[in-house]
Amino acid sequence: MEALIPVINKLQDVFNTVGADIIQLPQIAVVGTQSSGKSSVLESLVGSDLLPRGTGIVTRRPLILQLVHVDPGDTRTNDDSGRDVQEWGKFLHTKNKIFTDFDEIRQEIENETERVSGNNKGISDEPIHLKIFSPHVVNLTLVDLPGITKVPVGDQPKDIELQIRDLILKHISNPNCIILAVTAANTDMATSEALKVAREVDPDGRRTLAVVTKLDLMDAGTDAMDVLMGRVIPVKLGLIGVVNRSQLDINNKKSVADAIRDEHAFLQKKYPSLANRNGTKYLARTLNRLLMHHIRDCLPELKTRINVLAAQYQSLLSSYGEPVEDQSATLLQLITKFATEYCNTIEGTAKYIETAELCGGARICYIFHETFGRTLESVDPLGGLSTIDILTAIRNATGPRPSLFVPEVSFELLVKKQVKRLEEPSLRCVELVHEEMQRIIQHCSNYSTQELQRFPKLHEAIVEVVTSLLRKRLPITNEMVHNLVAIELAYINTKHPDFADACGVLNNNIEEQRRNRMRELPTAVPRDKAQAAGIQIEQDGTGNWRGMLKKGEEAPGSGPGSPLRGAVNLLDVPVPVARKLSSREQRDCEVIERLIKSYFLIVRKNIQDSVPKAVMHFLVNHVKDSLQSELVGQLYKSGLLNDLLTESEDMAQRRKEAADMLQALQKASQVIAEIRETHLW
């Protein structure tokens, strides 16, 4: 099982070559507050001084530290002294350069940190990759993260606490990550910031290991026995105490090896019963064991993830296509594919079916039967017509002579006015379908024919041709829809079967009402004369026009002094005012209203049926039938081939990145396959 960690290191190297962080590999993240001893713990595990030191925040970029155990005979030559060394380091950003001096490694970390994060104590989430080869280390992958801080100092941003917290959570939220929570022994474990942030992402503590540093700096008369025994804060993976080098030890160049010997002596003296389960060496072995078991548990899911990504990048690389060799064939193929996908989207047989919203033919159907249909149904047959409007139209249609019957001209005048209201929603229906036809272009570009993204000029040309075709068909379709309404206005067919049936029912109702009114007439008035006159007899007993005057009024010109008794302006036209209609007026208005409603419903039904048919014939079907020939005629020209098939500037780069990533994923899959063959898994 020991060989599992080098396998993970090998996988890390594979993905480092493409600079990708798409696979969350098992690793150990070191979390703690500033000056909690994180750096000392890491240096103790490495066995050498290699991390920058100073006051305030020193670690300002994540440091991914891979420890690789090598045989003592495997050495590298120091460039300065010329002697062979057993320990050396390599940075990812310096390619194959080998560092045999750990002071140079520390200086390179500082330089690389300032290069990206600047010199104002700001932080960056871009990691530094460092690999240490040594016979004195165990195989581990560690991530050193910036220390948790509360108050910004110097030129640090005001939200430095939030930035560091987000950076830490980004790494420890990885379910394949073991959290190494570092807390100083001379602080209260109940207020440990490292354990607090670890519990946010690992509430059960299944992947958290606590390290208690600075055991030798506790107040006199106190010890960490209860803490190390897990009685204060229980941690499932355990708590391990270590003794760090003091700043004085570092200034005096005390070696890590000497510090580990002194640590062992301190533990034997202060905590003899716990000495074999604490200390730096025990911490290294524990981390190595935990990481191996964690890797073993993560490998099945890791294998699945790699296979899924490999399939995705294979598909992505295929969509980028190969470099163009035969321009004519490629252009014709792309044009044909776009035209086919455009028509298939309308027909509902496209390869990529939209699931978030209606698209293509389905949306056109919705426009016809839901949007347009409901809009027509919401149009009131008598909307905008008042009783006074109807009565005025009846009077205007009779001319100077009183009419015994409702004039047919008034019905035609009013019903045409109502039918005209159907034109606006009909034209709006054409506009909505045209917009959807335009939207299908973008849909095909995004989902159906991704190859067009390789050739932006060809894509623009295709969009322009299709848009132009739709633009040419729009006025033709609008004209046809306008004519459909004009046809209905041109001839009011009162002999329409449905309208004739409605008129028959209406006449029967009117006849019944007439008979009822005749029964209510006074017996002194002959029914035939009253029926012929069509007037309502007043009950004042006079039987002439004087009976229509109010009591106390005199007829014009009948008073003393003058036959006319005053000038009368015959040009004065009475202004219609709200009044109670006579029974005949009310009856005439009801007749007209019923006729208008009946005929309007017939016309609305015709429009609701004919407009979608016209739109389909003059716009949708015409574009479908002529799209292929229009594209070929406009674009398939020898003089346009080079220009249209020019790839976008970043396409070659994207193709290379996809190919490199696919190659890395395939190598990773081979590495995992080797694990199965050697029974390491």
C-alpha positions in Angstrom: 0.0 0.0 0.0 3.0 2.3 0.5 3.2 2.6 -3.3 -0.1 4.4 -3.4 1.3 7.8 -2.5 3.9 7.8 -5.3 1.0 6.9 -7.6 -0.9 10.0 -6.5 2.3 12.1 -6.9 2.5 10.7 -10.4 -1.1 11.7 -11.1 -0.4 15.2 -9.7 2.6 15.5 -12.1 0.4 14.4 -15.0 -2.2 17.2 -14.3 0.5 19.7 -13.5 1.8 19.4 -17.0 -1.5 20.9 -18.3 -1.9 23.3 -15.5 -5.3 21.9 -14.6 -7.0 21.5 -11.3 -10.1 19.6 -12.5 -9.3 16.5 -10.5 -9.4 16.8 -6.7 -6.5 14.4 -5.7 -6.1 13.2 -2.1 -3.8 15.5 -0.1 -3.2 17.0 3.3 -4.1 20.7 3.9 -2.4 22.4 6.8 -4.6 25.0 8.6 -3.9 27.2 11.5 -3.6 30.8 12.7 -0.6 33.0 12.2 2.3 32.0 14.4 0.6 28.8 15.4 3.7 26.8 14.3 2.5 25.6 10.9 5.8 26.3 9.1 7.8 24.6 11.9 5.6 21.5 11.6 6.1 21.3 7.8 9.9 21.9 8.1 10.1 19.1 10.7 8.4 16.8 8.3 10.8 17.8 5.5 13.8 17.8 7.8 15.2 21.1 6.4 14.6 24.8 6.6 12.9 25.7 3.3 9.9 28.0 4.2 10.0 31.8 4.4 9.9 33.3 7.8 9.1 36.7 9.3 6.4 38.7 11.1 2.8 38.9 10.1 1.5 36.9 7.2 4.3 35.1 5.4 2.5 32.3 3.5 0.5 34.3 0.9 0.0 31.6 -1.7 -0.9 28.0 -1.3 2.2 25.8 -1.4 1.6 22.3 -2.7 4.5 20.4 -1.2 5.1 16.9 -2.5 7.6 14.8 -0.4 9.1 12.0 -2.3 11.1 9.3 -0.6 14.2 8.3 -2.6 17.0 5.7 -2.0 20.1 7.1 -0.3 22.2 6.2 -3.3 20.0 8.4 -5.6 21.8 11.8 -5.6 22.0 15.0 -7.5 25.1 17.2 -8.1 25.2 20.6 -6.4 25.9 23.2 -9.1 28.0 25.5 -6.7 30.1 22.9 -4.8 30.1 20.2 -7.4 29.4 17.5 -4.7 26.6 15.0 -4.8 23.6 15.7 -2.5 20.8 13.3 -1.3 18.1 16.0 -1.0 16.9 18.4 -3.7 13.9 20.2 -4.9 12.1 21.1 -8.1 9.5 23.8 -8.8 6.8 23.4 -11.4 7.2 26.9 -12.7 11.0 26.5 -13.2 10.4 23.4 -15.3 13.4 21.0 -15.0 15.7 23.2 -12.8 17.0 21.3 -9.8 17.6 23.2 -6.5 20.1 21.5 -4.2 20.4 24.4 -1.8 17.4 24.8 0.5 18.2 28.5 1.0 17.6 29.0 -2.7 14.4 27.1 -2.4 13.2 29.5 0.3 14.3 32.5 -1.8 12.5 31.1 -4.9 9.3 30.8 -2.8 9.5 34.4 -1.7 10.2 35.6 -5.3 7.4 33.6 -6.8 5.0 34.8 -4.1 5.8 38.5 -4.7 5.6 38.0 -8.5 1.9 37.0 -8.3 0.8 38.5 -4.9 2.8 41.6 -4.9 4.8 43.0 -2.0 1.9 44.5 -0.1 1.1 41.4 2.0 -1.9 40.5 -0.3 -2.8 36.9 -1.0 -3.4 34.8 -4.1 -5.2 31.5 -4.7 -2.7 30.5 -7.4 -0.6 27.7 -5.9 3.2 27.2 -5.9 4.1 23.6 -6.7 7.3 22.3 -5.0 8.6 18.7 -4.9 11.2 17.6 -2.4 13.2 14.5 -2.9 14.9 13.0 0.2 15.7 9.7 1.8 14.7 11.2 5.1 11.0 11.9 4.3 8.0 9.7 3.9 5.8 10.0 0.9 3.3 12.8 1.5 1.4 15.6 -0.4 0.9 18.6 1.8 -0.7 22.0 1.1 0.5 24.9 3.3 -2.2 27.6 3.4 -2.0 31.2 4.7 -2.5 31.6 8.4 -5.9 32.7 9.7 -5.8 36.3 10.7 -8.3 38.8 12.2 -6.9 42.3 11.7 -5.3 43.6 8.5 -1.8 45.1 9.0 0.2 47.4 6.8 -1.1 47.6 3.2 -3.3 44.5 3.5 -6.8 44.8 2.2 -9.5 45.4 4.7 -11.2 42.1 3.9 -8.0 40.1 4.3 -9.7 37.9 6.9 -12.5 37.0 4.5 -10.0 36.4 1.6 -7.9 34.0 3.7 -11.0 32.2 5.0 -12.4 31.7 1.4 -9.0 30.4 0.2 -8.8 27.9 3.1 -12.4 26.7 2.6 -11.7 26.3 -1.2 -9.0 23.7 -0.4 -10.4 21.9 2.6 -13.9 21.6 1.1 -12.4 19.0 -1.2 -13.8 15.7 0.1 -10.5 14.0 -0.8 -8.5 16.3 1.5 -7.3 15.4 5.0 -7.3 18.5 7.3 -4.3 19.0 9.5 -5.6 21.5 12.1 -2.6 23.2 13.9 -3.2 24.8 17.3 -0.6 26.1 19.8 -0.7 24.4 23.2 -0.4 27.7 25.1 -3.9 28.8 23.7 -7.3 27.6 24.6 -8.3 24.6 22.5 -12.0 25.5 22.8 -11.3 28.7 20.8 -9.1 27.1 18.2 -9.8 28.8 14.8 -8.3 25.8 12.9 -10.7 23.3 14.5 -13.6 25.7 14.0 -13.1 26.2 10.3 -12.4 22.4 9.9 -15.7 21.6 11.5 -17.6 23.8 8.9 -16.7 21.4 6.1 -16.1 18.2 8.2 -18.7 18.3 11.0 -18.2 14.6 11.7 -14.4 15.0 12.0 -13.8 12.0 9.7 -10.9 13.6 7.9 -9.5 16.0 10.5 -6.3 15.4 12.5 -5.3 17.9 15.2 -1.7 18.9 15.9 -0.8 20.6 19.2 2.4 22.7 18.9 4.6 24.5 21.4 4.2 21.9 24.2 7.3 23.3 25.8 5.9 26.8 26.1 2.9 26.1 28.4 2.6 28.0 31.6 4.4 26.6 34.6 2.3 24.1 36.5 0.2 23.2 33.6 0.4 20.5 31.0 -1.4 19.3 27.9 -2.3 15.8 29.2 -6.1 16.3 28.9 -5.8 17.9 25.5 -3.5 15.1 24.1 -5.9 12.4 25.6 -8.8 14.0 23.7 -10.7 14.9 26.8 -11.0 18.6 25.9 -11.8 18.5 22.2 -12.3 15.0 20.8 -11.0 14.5 17.3 -11.7 11.2 15.5 -8.4 10.9 13.7 -6.6 11.9 16.9 -4.4 14.6 18.4 -0.6 14.7 18.2 1.6 17.0 20.2 4.9 18.3 18.9 7.7 20.6 20.0 8.8 23.4 17.6 12.1 25.2 17.3 12.0 28.6 18.9 13.0 31.7 17.0 16.2 31.7 19.0 16.9 28.1 17.8 16.3 29.2 14.2 18.5 32.2 14.6 21.3 30.0 16.0 20.9 27.6 13.1 19.7 24.7 15.1 19.1 21.9 12.7 15.8 20.1 12.4 17.5 16.8 13.3 18.7 18.2 16.6 15.3 19.7 17.3 13.7 16.3 16.8 16.1 14.7 19.2 15.4 17.4 21.8 11.6 16.9 21.2 11.9 13.2 21.9 13.8 13.9 25.2 11.1 16.5 26.2 8.3 14.1 25.6 10.0 11.2 27.5 10.5 13.6 30.4 7.1 15.5 30.4 4.7 12.9 29.0 6.4 9.5 29.3 3.1 7.6 28.9 2.3 9.4 25.6 5.8 9.8 24.2 5.4 7.0 21.7 2.2 8.5 20.3 3.4 12.1 19.9 6.3 13.9 18.2 7.3 14.8 14.7 8.3 11.3 13.6 5.0 9.8 14.9 3.1 12.6 13.1 4.9 11.8 9.8 4.1 8.1 10.1 0.5 8.9 11.0 0.0 11.2 8.1 1.6 8.7 5.7 -0.8 6.0 7.0 -3.9 8.2 6.9 -3.1 9.4 3.4 -2.5 5.9 2.1 -5.9 4.7 3.5 -7.6 7.8 2.2 -6.1 7.3 -1.3 -7.3 3.7 -1.3 -10.8 4.9 -0.4 -10.8 7.7 -3.0 -9.4 5.7 -6.0 -12.7 4.2 -7.2 -14.4 7.6 -7.4 -11.3 9.1 -8.8 -11.2 6.5 -11.6 -14.8 7.2 -12.5 -14.2 11.0 -12.5 -11.2 10.6 -14.8 -13.1 8.4 -17.3 -16.0 10.9 -17.4 -13.7 13.8 -18.0 -11.8 11.9 -20.7 -15.1 11.3 -22.6 -16.1 15.0 -22.2 -12.7 16.2 -23.5 -12.8 13.7 -26.4 -16.2 15.1 -27.4 -14.9 18.7 -27.0 -11.9 17.9 -29.2 -14.1 16.4 -31.8 -16.2 19.5 -31.9 -13.1 21.6 -32.6 -12.5 19.4 -35.7 -9.4 18.8 -37.6 -7.5 21.4 -39.6 -9.3 22.1 -43.0 -7.8 20.3 -46.0 -10.6 20.4 -48.6 -12.2 23.9 -48.3 -15.0 23.3 -50.8 -16.2 20.1 -49.2 -15.9 21.6 -45.7 -17.9 24.6 -46.6 -20.6 22.7 -48.3 -20.8 20.2 -45.4 -21.2 23.0 -42.8 -23.8 24.8 -44.9 -25.8 21.6 -45.3 -25.5 20.7 -41.7 -26.7 24.1 -40.5 -29.7 24.0 -43.0 -30.6 20.5 -41.9 -30.4 21.4 -38.2 -32.4 24.5 -38.7 -35.2 22.6 -40.4 -35.0 19.8 -37.8 -35.4 22.3 -35.0 -38.6 23.5 -36.6 -39.8 20.0 -37.1 -38.9 18.9 -33.6 -36.4 16.2 -34.8 -33.2 18.1 -33.8 -30.4 16.2 -32.1 -30.2 18.7 -29.2 -33.6 19.1 -27.6 -34.1 22.1 -25.4 -35.4 21.2 -22.0 -35.5 24.6 -20.3 -38.0 26.3 -22.6 -40.0 25.8 -25.8 -38.0 26.2 -28.9 -38.4 26.0 -32.7 -41.5 24.4 -34.0 -42.9 23.8 -30.5 -42.8 27.5 -29.8 -44.4 28.3 -33.1 -47.2 25.9 -32.3 -47.6 27.6 -28.9 -47.7 31.0 -30.6 -50.5 29.9 -32.9 -52.7 28.1 -30.5 -52.0 29.6 -27.2 -50.7 33.2 -27.6 -52.6 34.1 -30.8 -55.7 32.0 -30.0 -56.1 33.4 -26.5 -55.6 36.9 -27.7 -58.3 36.6 -30.3 -60.7 35.0 -27.8 -60.0 37.9 -25.4 -61.3 40.4 -28.1 -64.8 41.5 -27.0 -67.1 41.4 -30.1 -68.8 44.6 -28.8 -65.6 46.2 -27.4 -65.5 49.9 -27.9 -69.2 50.1 -28.9 -71.6 51.9 -26.6 -75.4 51.8 -26.9 -75.3 55.5 -28.1 -72.8 54.5 -30.8 -75.1 51.8 -32.1 -78.2 54.1 -31.9 -76.3 56.9 -33.7 -75.3 54.5 -36.5 -78.9 53.3 -36.9 -80.1 56.9 -37.2 -77.4 57.9 -39.6 -78.2 54.9 -41.8 -81.9 55.9 -42.1 -81.3 59.3 -43.6 -84.1 62.0 -43.5 -86.9 59.4 -43.4 -87.9 57.5 -40.3 -87.4 53.8 -40.7 -89.8 51.1 -39.8 -87.0 48.5 -39.6 -83.4 48.3 -38.5 -81.3 49.4 -41.5 -78.8 46.8 -42.7 -76.2 49.5 -43.5 -75.8 50.2 -39.8 -75.0 46.6 -39.1 -72.4 46.4 -41.8 -70.8 49.7 -40.7 -70.5 48.5 -37.1 -69.4 44.9 -37.8 -66.6 46.1 -40.1 -65.4 48.3 -37.3 -65.2 45.3 -35.0 -63.7 42.9 -37.5 -60.9 45.5 -38.2 -59.8 45.0 -34.6 -58.6 41.5 -35.5 -55.9 42.8 -37.7 -53.5 44.0 -35.0 -53.2 40.6 -33.1 -52.9 38.8 -36.4 -49.9 40.9 -37.5 -48.4 40.5 -34.0 -48.7 36.7 -34.5 -46.5 37.1 -37.7 -44.0 39.1 -35.7 -43.7 36.5 -32.9 -43.1 33.7 -35.4 -40.5 35.8 -37.2 -38.7 36.4 -33.9 -38.7 32.7 -33.2 -37.4 31.9 -36.6 -34.6 34.3 -35.9 -33.9 32.8 -32.5 -33.6 29.3 -34.1 -30.4 30.6 -35.8 -28.7 31.2 -32.5 -30.0 27.9 -31.1 -28.4 26.0 -34.0 -25.2 27.9 -33.7 -24.9 27.2 -29.9 -26.0 23.6 -29.8 -26.4 21.9 -33.1 -23.4 23.0 -35.2 -20.5 23.8 -32.8 -18.1 23.6 -35.7 -19.3 27.0 -36.8 -17.5 28.4 -33.7 -14.3 27.5 -35.5 -15.1 29.8 -38.3 -16.5 33.1 -37.0 -16.7 34.7 -40.4 -18.7 31.8 -41.8 -21.0 32.0 -38.8 -21.6 35.7 -39.4 -22.2 35.1 -43.1 -24.8 32.3 -42.4 -26.6 34.4 -39.8 -26.7 37.3 -42.3 -28.1 35.2 -45.1 -30.8 33.6 -43.0 -31.7 36.9 -41.4 -32.0 38.5 -44.9 -34.2 35.7 -46.1 -36.5 36.1 -43.1 -36.5 39.9 -43.6 -37.6 39.5 -47.2 -40.4 37.1 -46.2 -41.8 39.3 -43.4 -43.5 42.0 -45.5 -44.9 39.3 -47.8 -46.4 37.4 -44.9 -47.7 40.6 -43.3 -49.4 41.6 -46.6 -51.1 38.2 -46.8 -52.4 38.5 -43.3 -53.6 42.0 -43.9 -55.4 40.7 -47.0 -57.1 38.0 -44.9 -58.7 40.7 -42.8 -59.4 42.9 -45.8 -61.2 39.9 -47.4 -63.5 39.7 -44.5 -64.2 43.4 -44.6 -64.8 43.4 -48.3 -68.0 41.3 -48.2 -70.2 40.8 -45.2 -71.8 37.5 -46.0 -75.1 37.6 -44.3 -76.1 34.4 -46.1 -73.3 32.5 -44.2 -74.9 29.3 -42.9 -73.9 29.9 -39.3 -75.1 33.5 -39.5 -78.4 32.6 -41.1 -79.1 30.1 -38.3 -78.3 32.8 -35.7 -80.6 35.3 -37.6 -83.4 32.7 -37.6 -83.3 32.3 -33.9 -83.1 36.0 -33.4 -86.1 36.7 -35.7 -88.1 34.1 -33.7 -87.2 35.9 -30.5 -88.1 39.3 -31.9 -91.4 38.0 -33.2 -92.2 36.6 -29.8 -91.4 39.9 -28.1 -93.5 41.8 -30.7 -96.6 39.7 -30.0 -96.1 40.2 -26.3 -96.0 44.0 -26.8 -99.1 44.0 -29.0 -101.0 42.2 -26.2 -100.0 45.0 -23.8 -101.4 47.9 -26.1 -104.6 49.8 -24.9 -107.8 48.4 -26.4 -108.7 51.9 -27.8 -105.9 51.8 -30.3 -106.3 49.5 -33.2 -103.4 47.0 -33.2 -102.9 47.1 -36.9 -102.5 50.9 -36.8 -100.2 50.8 -33.8 -98.1 48.1 -35.5 -97.8 50.1 -38.7 -96.9 53.3 -36.9 -94.3 51.6 -34.7 -94.7 54.1 -31.9 -95.7 54.0 -28.3 -99.1 55.6 -27.6 -99.1 58.1 -24.7 -101.8 57.8 -22.1 -102.9 61.4 -21.9 -106.0 60.7 -24.0 -105.2 63.4 -26.6 -104.1 61.1 -29.4 -102.0 63.7 -31.1 -98.5 65.4 -30.8 -99.6 67.6 -28.0 -99.8 64.6 -25.8 -96.0 64.4 -26.1 -95.5 67.8 -24.4 -95.0 68.0 -20.7 -97.7 69.5 -18.6 -97.7 73.3 -18.7 -95.7 73.6 -22.0 -97.1 75.1 -25.1 -96.4 74.2 -28.7 -93.7 76.4 -30.4 -95.2 79.6 -31.9 -98.6 79.0 -30.2 -98.3 81.7 -27.6 -99.7 85.3 -27.8 -97.8 88.0 -29.7 -96.3 86.1 -32.5 -97.1 83.0 -34.5 -93.6 81.7 -33.6 -93.2 83.6 -30.3 -89.4 83.3 -30.7 -86.7 82.5 -33.1 -85.9 78.8 -33.6 -82.3 77.8 -34.8 -83.0 74.8 -37.1 -79.2 74.1 -37.4 -79.0 73.2 -33.7 -78.3 69.4 -33.4 -79.3 67.9 -30.1 -76.3 66.5 -28.2 -76.9 62.9 -27.2 -77.3 62.7 -23.4 -77.8 59.8 -21.1 -81.4 59.0 -21.1 -83.7 56.0 -20.9 -84.2 54.4 -24.3 -87.6 53.8 -25.7 -88.7 50.2 -26.1 -88.1 50.4 -29.9 -84.7 51.9 -29.5 -83.7 49.3 -27.0 -85.0 46.6 -29.2 -83.1 47.9 -32.3 -79.9 48.1 -30.3 -80.3 44.6 -29.0 -80.9 43.3 -32.5 -77.7 45.0 -33.8 -75.6 43.8 -30.9 -76.7 40.2 -31.4 -76.1 40.4 -35.1 -72.6 41.9 -34.6 -71.6 39.3 -32.0 -72.8 36.4 -34.2 -71.0 37.6 -37.3 -67.9 38.6 -35.4 -67.5 35.1 -33.9 -67.7 33.6 -37.4 -65.0 36.0 -38.7 -62.8 35.4 -35.7 -63.0 31.7 -36.2 -62.0 32.2 -39.8 -59.1 34.4 -38.9 -57.9 32.1 -36.1 -57.7 29.3 -38.7 -56.4 31.1 -41.7 -53.6 33.3 -40.2 -51.5 30.3 -38.9 -51.9 28.7 -42.3 -50.8 31.8 -44.1 -47.8 32.2 -41.8 -46.7 28.6 -42.3 -47.0 28.9 -46.1 -45.5 32.3 -46.7 -42.9 32.4 -43.9 -42.0 29.1 -42.2 -42.3 26.6 -45.0 -40.9 28.9 -47.6 -37.8 29.5 -45.4 -37.4 25.8 -44.8 -37.7 24.9 -48.5 -35.3 27.6 -49.8 -32.8 27.9 -47.0 -30.3 25.3 -48.4 -30.3 26.8 -51.9 -30.1 30.4 -50.5 -27.0 29.6 -48.4 -25.3 27.7 -51.2 -26.1 30.5 -53.7 -24.8 33.3 -51.5 -21.8 31.6 -49.8 -20.5 28.7 -52.0 -18.2 30.8 -54.1 -14.5 30.1 -54.7 -13.6 33.7 -53.9 -15.0 33.4 -50.4 -13.5 30.1 -49.3 -10.3 31.4 -47.7 -12.1 34.2 -45.9 -15.1 32.2 -44.6 -13.0 29.2 -43.5 -10.5 31.3 -41.5 -10.4 29.9 -37.9 -10.8 32.1 -34.9 -7.5 33.2 -33.3 -8.0 31.1 -30.1 -9.3 28.0 -31.8 -5.9 26.4 -32.4 -4.9 27.1 -28.8 -8.2 25.7 -27.5 -7.7 22.6 -29.7 -4.2 22.1 -28.3 -5.3 22.6 -24.7 -8.1 20.0 -25.2 -5.7 17.6 -26.8 -3.2 18.0 -23.9 -5.9 17.6 -21.3 -7.2 14.5 -23.0 -3.7 13.0 -23.2 -3.2 13.8 -19.4 -6.5 12.1 -18.6 -5.6 9.0 -20.6 -2.2 8.8 -18.8 -4.0 9.1 -15.5 -6.3 6.3 -16.5 -3.3 4.1 -17.4 -1.7 4.9 -14.0 -4.9 3.8 -12.2 -5.1 0.7 -14.4 -1.5 -0.2 -13.3 -2.6 0.0 -9.7 -5.2 -2.6 -10.3 -2.8 -4.9 -12.1 -0.2 -4.7 -9.3 -2.9 -5.4 -6.7 -2.2 -2.1 -4.9 -5.9 -1.3 -4.9 
